[in-house]
């Protein structure tokens, strides 16, 4: 077993024991029979989690047990986060009790009650229960509830033939996470209903391995576009770096197969290169870089300078770059002629709150300055797609899977109707 996984399991057990203190405090006034049932339920669920974790660490449950792997991992994540959310309140209670114990020690009359606060224990239980409810709902209801987000992109002096030009973007498919195939077709139908002039994909077709796409080629091959291809690039997961390979040769073979996925789908994969597309009398410069991140933990294969080398003048330039940190790092500093950059990567953390015109929040914003939706700096735009698939946690809470539609316009009256962070959403009722 991996030593880090063993340490993580020990930490979870200790956290479980600690969180149990709040649970015990809240239930101590209940009837003995009800309390026994609740105690059995608490430790029964925890025991199931331990057995599941051990089975995964011992490779008893492997990727071949796809359903168990995906939802087992999600179950463990939900349970761990619920206990972790109760931890700060319990710690506050213990600090309070410790302080009172010290005061009591020096007092002649011991007047302070050193038992746990029923109120704080209740708060701890509530904070532990809320994630269970929210994350379980997100896993059962939201993985395939695709939303179409639309925004207008105003480009001053836009060629008249590009007025109303419609770009549809998808990103972060993470095919290895899909358990059900039929609901994906609903997402493909939404893409095709947009009747895009251009469809692009901005990376992470898989989680780790090329064979994750087996059985999905026919589904994603149904995407329709006037150019008869989806223009695509790579994300950090497409290099196979997150899987333990037996040899470098195996890693390289997998990478070639991942590039072959795009070819099999009929997609045009751009690896630090560009394409010149013609639309009526206008020319579009489409640039695709390999993954490039300003954060040290992610790979830097992208070469934007190489990508635009020899590129002739065009009426608009659009960049496909998986990681949004590339925008501030290089694009809006050294490549001001790029009108629009399309990225993904963040997934919006698959968790947050979005009420158009009111609030837009996710833990993702503590890591990424641009994490979901439309951003503007000067005459340049960045759009960060929230992701078509999911990773790790097999669900979404508040931040639903996205299909992006961007419409180019040079009309100022249309521009005035656009909000940088408010996108119209088209609801699609899909089933998991």
C-alpha positions as CSV (number, residue, x, y, z in Angstrom):
1,X,0.0,0.0,0.0
2,X,1.1,3.6,-0.6
3,X,2.4,5.1,2.6
4,X,0.7,8.4,1.9
5,X,-2.7,6.6,1.6
6,X,-2.1,4.8,4.9
7,X,-1.3,8.1,6.6
8,X,-4.5,9.6,5.0
9,X,-6.5,6.6,6.3
10,X,-5.1,7.1,9.9
11,X,-5.9,10.8,9.7
12,X,-9.5,10.0,8.7
13,X,-10.0,7.6,11.5
14,X,-8.7,10.2,14.0
15,X,-10.9,12.8,12.5
16,X,-13.9,10.4,12.7
17,X,-13.3,9.8,16.4
18,X,-13.0,13.5,17.0
19,X,-16.2,14.3,15.0
20,X,-18.0,11.6,16.9
21,X,-17.7,13.7,20.1
22,X,-20.1,16.3,18.7
23,X,-22.5,13.6,17.5
24,X,-22.4,12.0,20.9
25,X,-23.1,15.3,22.6
26,X,-26.1,16.1,20.5
27,X,-27.7,12.6,21.0
28,X,-27.1,12.2,24.7
29,X,-30.6,13.5,25.7
30,X,-32.3,11.1,23.3
31,X,-33.9,7.8,24.3
32,X,-31.4,4.9,24.7
33,X,-32.9,2.9,21.9
34,X,-32.8,5.8,19.4
35,X,-29.3,6.7,20.5
36,X,-28.2,3.1,19.8
37,X,-29.6,3.2,16.3
38,X,-27.9,6.5,15.6
39,X,-24.6,5.3,17.0
40,X,-24.8,2.1,15.0
41,X,-25.6,4.1,11.9
42,X,-22.6,6.5,12.5
43,X,-20.0,3.8,13.0
44,X,-21.6,1.5,10.4
45,X,-21.2,4.1,7.7
46,X,-17.7,4.8,8.8
47,X,-16.8,1.1,8.9
48,X,-18.1,0.8,5.3
49,X,-15.9,3.8,4.3
50,X,-12.8,2.2,5.9
51,X,-13.4,-1.1,4.1
52,X,-13.9,0.7,0.8
53,X,-10.7,2.8,1.3
54,X,-8.7,-0.3,2.2
55,X,-10.1,-2.2,-0.8
56,X,-9.0,0.6,-3.1
57,X,-5.6,0.9,-1.5
58,X,-5.1,-2.9,-1.8
59,X,-6.2,-2.8,-5.5
60,X,-9.1,-5.1,-4.7
61,X,-11.3,-2.5,-6.3
62,X,-9.6,-1.2,-9.4
63,X,-10.4,0.8,-12.5
64,X,-12.0,-2.3,-14.0
65,X,-14.7,-1.9,-11.3
66,X,-15.6,1.5,-12.9
67,X,-18.9,2.2,-11.1
68,X,-17.5,1.2,-7.7
69,X,-14.3,3.3,-8.2
70,X,-16.1,6.5,-9.3
71,X,-18.9,6.4,-6.7
72,X,-16.8,4.8,-4.0
73,X,-14.3,7.7,-4.3
74,X,-17.2,10.2,-4.2
75,X,-18.7,8.5,-1.1
76,X,-15.3,8.7,0.7
77,X,-14.9,12.4,-0.3
78,X,-18.4,13.3,1.0
79,X,-17.9,11.6,4.3
80,X,-14.4,13.1,4.8
81,X,-15.6,16.6,4.0
82,X,-18.5,16.3,6.3
83,X,-16.3,15.3,9.3
84,X,-13.8,18.0,8.3
85,X,-16.5,20.7,8.4
86,X,-17.3,19.8,12.0
87,X,-13.7,20.0,13.1
88,X,-13.3,23.8,13.5
89,X,-16.4,24.0,15.8
90,X,-15.2,21.1,17.9
91,X,-11.8,22.7,18.2
92,X,-13.3,26.0,19.3
93,X,-15.3,24.1,21.9
94,X,-12.2,22.4,23.2
95,X,-10.2,25.6,23.4
96,X,-13.1,27.0,25.4
97,X,-13.2,24.0,27.7
98,X,-9.4,24.2,28.1
99,X,-9.5,27.8,29.1
100,X,-12.3,27.2,31.6
101,X,-10.3,24.3,33.0
102,X,-7.3,26.5,33.7
103,X,-9.6,29.1,35.3
104,X,-11.3,26.4,37.4
105,X,-7.9,25.2,38.6
106,X,-7.1,28.4,40.3
107,X,-10.5,29.0,41.8
108,X,-11.4,27.9,45.3
109,X,-15.0,27.0,44.2
110,X,-15.1,25.0,41.0
111,X,-18.0,26.7,39.3
112,X,-17.5,26.1,35.6
113,X,-19.1,23.3,33.7
114,X,-16.3,21.7,31.6
115,X,-18.5,19.4,29.5
116,X,-19.0,20.0,25.9
117,X,-21.3,22.9,24.8
118,X,-24.6,21.4,23.5
119,X,-25.0,24.5,21.3
120,X,-21.5,24.1,19.7
121,X,-22.0,20.4,19.3
122,X,-25.2,21.1,17.5
123,X,-23.5,23.6,15.2
124,X,-20.8,21.0,14.6
125,X,-23.3,18.3,13.7
126,X,-25.2,20.8,11.4
127,X,-22.0,21.8,9.6
128,X,-21.1,18.1,9.2
129,X,-24.6,17.2,7.9
130,X,-25.0,20.1,5.4
131,X,-22.1,18.9,3.1
132,X,-23.6,15.3,3.2
133,X,-26.9,16.6,1.9
134,X,-25.5,19.0,-0.6
135,X,-22.8,16.8,-2.0
136,X,-25.1,13.7,-2.2
137,X,-27.7,15.7,-4.1
138,X,-24.9,17.1,-6.4
139,X,-23.8,13.5,-7.1
140,X,-27.2,12.1,-7.8
141,X,-28.7,15.0,-9.7
142,X,-26.1,17.3,-11.3
143,X,-23.3,15.5,-13.1
144,X,-25.1,15.6,-16.5
145,X,-27.3,18.7,-16.0
146,X,-25.7,20.7,-18.9
147,X,-26.2,24.4,-19.1
148,X,-25.7,26.6,-22.1
149,X,-24.0,29.9,-21.1
150,X,-24.2,32.7,-23.8
151,X,-22.2,35.9,-24.0
152,X,-21.6,38.6,-26.7
153,X,-18.0,39.5,-27.4
154,X,-17.7,43.1,-28.7
155,X,-14.8,43.6,-31.0
156,X,-14.3,47.2,-32.2
157,X,-14.0,47.3,-36.0
158,X,-15.1,43.7,-36.4
159,X,-15.3,42.6,-40.1
160,X,-18.9,42.8,-41.2
161,X,-18.9,39.2,-42.3
162,X,-18.1,38.1,-38.7
163,X,-21.1,39.9,-37.2
164,X,-23.1,37.3,-35.3
165,X,-20.3,34.6,-35.7
166,X,-21.1,31.9,-33.2
167,X,-18.5,30.0,-31.3
168,X,-19.4,27.0,-29.2
169,X,-16.8,25.8,-26.6
170,X,-16.6,22.7,-24.6
171,X,-13.8,21.7,-22.2
172,X,-12.7,19.2,-19.6
173,X,-14.6,16.1,-20.8
174,X,-12.7,13.8,-18.4
175,X,-14.1,10.8,-20.1
176,X,-12.8,8.4,-17.5
177,X,-15.2,9.8,-15.0
178,X,-18.4,9.0,-16.9
179,X,-20.5,6.1,-15.7
180,X,-23.6,6.7,-17.8
181,X,-23.5,7.3,-21.5
182,X,-27.1,8.2,-22.4
183,X,-27.2,11.5,-20.5
184,X,-24.1,12.7,-22.4
185,X,-26.2,12.6,-25.6
186,X,-28.3,15.3,-24.1
187,X,-25.2,17.5,-23.9
188,X,-24.3,16.7,-27.5
189,X,-27.8,17.6,-28.6
190,X,-27.5,21.0,-26.9
191,X,-24.3,21.6,-28.7
192,X,-25.8,20.9,-32.0
193,X,-28.9,22.9,-31.3
194,X,-26.7,26.0,-31.0
195,X,-25.9,25.7,-34.7
196,X,-22.4,27.0,-34.2
197,X,-20.2,28.5,-36.9
198,X,-17.2,27.1,-35.0
199,X,-16.9,24.4,-32.3
200,X,-13.7,24.2,-30.2
201,X,-12.5,21.9,-27.3
202,X,-10.0,23.3,-24.8
203,X,-8.4,20.2,-23.3
204,X,-8.6,17.3,-20.8
205,X,-10.3,14.7,-23.0
206,X,-9.3,12.0,-20.4
207,X,-8.3,11.7,-16.7
208,X,-5.2,9.6,-17.2
209,X,-5.4,7.0,-20.0
210,X,-6.4,6.9,-23.6
211,X,-8.6,3.8,-23.2
212,X,-11.0,5.9,-21.1
213,X,-12.6,7.1,-24.3
214,X,-13.5,3.5,-25.4
215,X,-17.3,3.4,-26.0
216,X,-17.6,7.2,-26.3
217,X,-16.3,7.8,-29.8
218,X,-19.7,7.5,-31.4
219,X,-21.2,9.9,-28.9
220,X,-18.7,12.7,-29.3
221,X,-18.5,12.0,-33.0
222,X,-22.0,13.3,-33.3
223,X,-21.0,17.0,-32.8
224,X,-21.9,19.0,-35.9
225,X,-19.9,22.0,-37.2
226,X,-19.7,23.7,-40.6
227,X,-16.0,23.2,-40.7
228,X,-16.6,19.4,-40.4
229,X,-14.2,19.3,-37.5
230,X,-13.9,20.4,-33.9
231,X,-10.7,22.3,-33.3
232,X,-9.0,21.1,-30.1
233,X,-6.0,21.3,-27.9
234,X,-4.6,19.5,-24.9
235,X,-5.0,20.0,-21.1
236,X,-2.8,18.9,-18.2
237,X,-4.5,15.5,-17.8
238,X,-3.9,14.6,-21.4
239,X,-0.2,14.0,-20.9
240,X,-0.8,10.9,-18.6
241,X,1.4,12.4,-15.8
242,X,-1.1,11.5,-13.1
243,X,-0.9,7.8,-13.6
244,X,1.9,5.5,-12.4
245,X,3.2,3.9,-15.6
246,X,5.6,0.9,-15.6
247,X,8.0,2.7,-18.0
248,X,8.5,6.0,-19.8
249,X,7.8,4.0,-23.0
250,X,4.3,3.2,-21.7
251,X,3.7,6.9,-20.9
252,X,4.8,7.9,-24.4
253,X,2.6,5.3,-26.1
254,X,-0.4,6.5,-24.1
255,X,0.3,10.1,-25.1
256,X,0.3,9.1,-28.8
257,X,-3.0,7.3,-28.3
258,X,-4.5,10.4,-26.6
259,X,-3.5,12.4,-29.6
260,X,-5.0,9.6,-31.7
261,X,-8.4,10.1,-29.9
262,X,-8.7,13.5,-31.6
263,X,-7.9,12.0,-35.0
264,X,-10.4,9.2,-34.6
265,X,-13.1,11.7,-33.7
266,X,-12.2,13.7,-36.7
267,X,-11.1,16.6,-34.5
268,X,-8.2,18.9,-35.6
269,X,-5.7,18.9,-32.7
270,X,-3.5,21.9,-32.6
271,X,-0.2,21.5,-30.8
272,X,1.5,24.9,-30.6
273,X,0.2,25.8,-34.1
274,X,-2.5,27.8,-35.8
275,X,-5.1,27.6,-38.5
276,X,-6.5,30.2,-40.8
277,X,-10.2,29.8,-41.3
278,X,-12.3,31.6,-43.8
279,X,-15.9,32.7,-43.1
280,X,-17.5,34.5,-46.1
281,X,-15.0,37.3,-46.8
282,X,-13.3,37.3,-43.4
283,X,-10.3,35.4,-42.0
284,X,-10.1,34.0,-38.5
285,X,-6.8,33.2,-36.9
286,X,-7.3,30.2,-34.6
287,X,-4.4,29.4,-32.3
288,X,-4.0,26.3,-30.3
289,X,-1.2,25.9,-27.6
290,X,-0.4,22.9,-25.5
291,X,-1.0,23.1,-21.8
292,X,0.7,26.0,-20.2
293,X,0.1,27.1,-16.6
294,X,1.6,29.9,-14.5
295,X,1.2,27.6,-11.4
296,X,4.3,25.4,-10.7
297,X,2.3,22.2,-10.1
298,X,1.0,22.0,-13.7
299,X,2.9,21.2,-16.9
300,X,4.3,23.9,-19.3
301,X,4.3,22.5,-22.8
302,X,2.7,25.4,-24.5
303,X,4.7,27.7,-26.7
304,X,2.6,30.7,-27.9
305,X,5.4,32.3,-29.8
306,X,5.9,29.2,-31.8
307,X,2.1,28.9,-32.3
308,X,1.8,32.2,-34.1
309,X,5.0,32.0,-36.0
310,X,4.4,32.8,-39.7
311,X,0.8,33.7,-39.1
312,X,-0.6,36.1,-41.7
313,X,-2.9,39.0,-40.8
314,X,-6.4,38.1,-39.9
315,X,-9.6,39.9,-39.0
316,X,-9.8,38.3,-35.6
317,X,-7.5,36.1,-33.5
318,X,-8.8,33.4,-31.1
319,X,-6.6,31.4,-28.7
320,X,-7.3,28.0,-27.3
321,X,-5.3,27.5,-24.1
322,X,-6.5,25.1,-21.4
323,X,-5.3,26.9,-18.3
324,X,-6.7,30.4,-17.6
325,X,-3.5,31.5,-15.8
326,X,-1.8,31.7,-19.2
327,X,-3.9,34.8,-19.9
328,X,-2.3,37.1,-17.2
329,X,1.1,35.4,-17.5
330,X,1.6,36.0,-21.2
331,X,-1.4,36.7,-23.4
332,X,-2.5,40.1,-22.2
333,X,1.1,41.3,-21.8
334,X,2.9,40.2,-25.0
335,X,0.1,39.2,-27.4
336,X,-2.3,42.1,-27.4
337,X,-3.5,41.3,-31.0
338,X,-5.3,38.2,-29.6
339,X,-9.0,39.2,-29.3
340,X,-10.3,36.2,-27.4
341,X,-8.8,33.4,-25.3
342,X,-10.8,30.3,-24.5
343,X,-9.8,28.2,-21.4
344,X,-11.2,25.6,-19.0
345,X,-9.3,23.6,-16.3
346,X,-10.9,25.0,-13.1
347,X,-14.3,23.3,-13.4
348,X,-15.4,26.1,-11.1
349,X,-14.3,23.7,-8.4
350,X,-17.6,21.8,-9.2
351,X,-18.9,23.6,-6.2
352,X,-20.1,27.2,-5.5
353,X,-23.0,29.6,-5.7
354,X,-24.1,31.4,-8.9
355,X,-27.1,33.7,-9.1
356,X,-26.7,35.8,-12.2
357,X,-26.6,39.5,-11.3
358,X,-26.3,38.7,-7.5
359,X,-23.6,36.4,-6.5
360,X,-20.8,34.3,-8.1
361,X,-18.6,32.5,-5.6
362,X,-16.6,29.3,-5.5
363,X,-13.5,28.1,-3.6
364,X,-11.9,28.1,-7.0
365,X,-11.4,31.9,-6.7
366,X,-8.9,31.4,-4.0
367,X,-6.6,29.7,-6.5
368,X,-7.6,31.3,-9.8
369,X,-8.1,34.9,-10.5
370,X,-10.2,34.0,-13.5
371,X,-12.1,30.8,-12.7
372,X,-15.5,30.8,-14.6
373,X,-17.2,32.9,-17.2
374,X,-16.2,36.0,-19.1
375,X,-13.4,38.4,-18.3
376,X,-12.1,41.5,-20.0
377,X,-8.9,43.5,-19.9
378,X,-8.7,46.4,-22.4
379,X,-9.8,45.1,-25.8
380,X,-9.0,41.4,-24.9
381,X,-11.4,38.8,-23.6
382,X,-11.0,35.6,-21.7
383,X,-13.7,33.0,-21.3
384,X,-13.3,30.2,-18.7
385,X,-15.6,27.2,-19.4
386,X,-16.8,25.4,-16.2
387,X,-16.2,22.0,-17.8
388,X,-18.4,19.4,-19.6
389,X,-17.4,16.5,-17.3
390,X,-16.2,16.1,-13.7
391,X,-13.2,14.8,-11.9
392,X,-12.7,13.2,-8.5
393,X,-16.1,14.1,-7.0
394,X,-18.7,12.6,-9.3
395,X,-21.1,15.5,-9.1
396,X,-21.6,19.3,-9.0
397,X,-23.1,21.7,-6.5
398,X,-24.1,25.1,-7.8
399,X,-21.5,25.0,-10.6
400,X,-23.2,22.9,-13.3
401,X,-21.5,21.4,-16.4
402,X,-21.3,23.9,-19.2
403,X,-21.6,24.4,-22.9
404,X,-20.4,27.9,-23.9
405,X,-21.8,30.0,-26.8
406,X,-20.0,33.2,-27.7
407,X,-21.3,35.5,-30.3
408,X,-18.9,38.0,-32.0
409,X,-20.3,41.5,-32.6
410,X,-19.1,44.9,-33.6
411,X,-22.3,46.7,-32.8
412,X,-22.2,48.9,-29.8
413,X,-25.9,48.6,-29.1
414,X,-25.4,44.8,-28.7
415,X,-22.3,45.4,-26.5
416,X,-24.4,47.4,-24.1
417,X,-26.6,44.4,-23.5
418,X,-23.6,42.3,-22.5
419,X,-22.5,41.8,-18.9
420,X,-19.0,40.5,-18.3
421,X,-20.1,38.0,-15.7
422,X,-23.8,37.5,-16.5
423,X,-24.4,34.8,-19.0
424,X,-27.9,33.7,-20.2
425,X,-28.4,30.0,-19.3
426,X,-30.5,27.5,-21.3
427,X,-31.8,24.8,-19.0
428,X,-31.7,21.2,-20.1
429,X,-33.4,18.6,-18.0
430,X,-31.2,15.5,-18.3
431,X,-31.3,12.4,-16.2
432,X,-28.4,10.8,-14.5
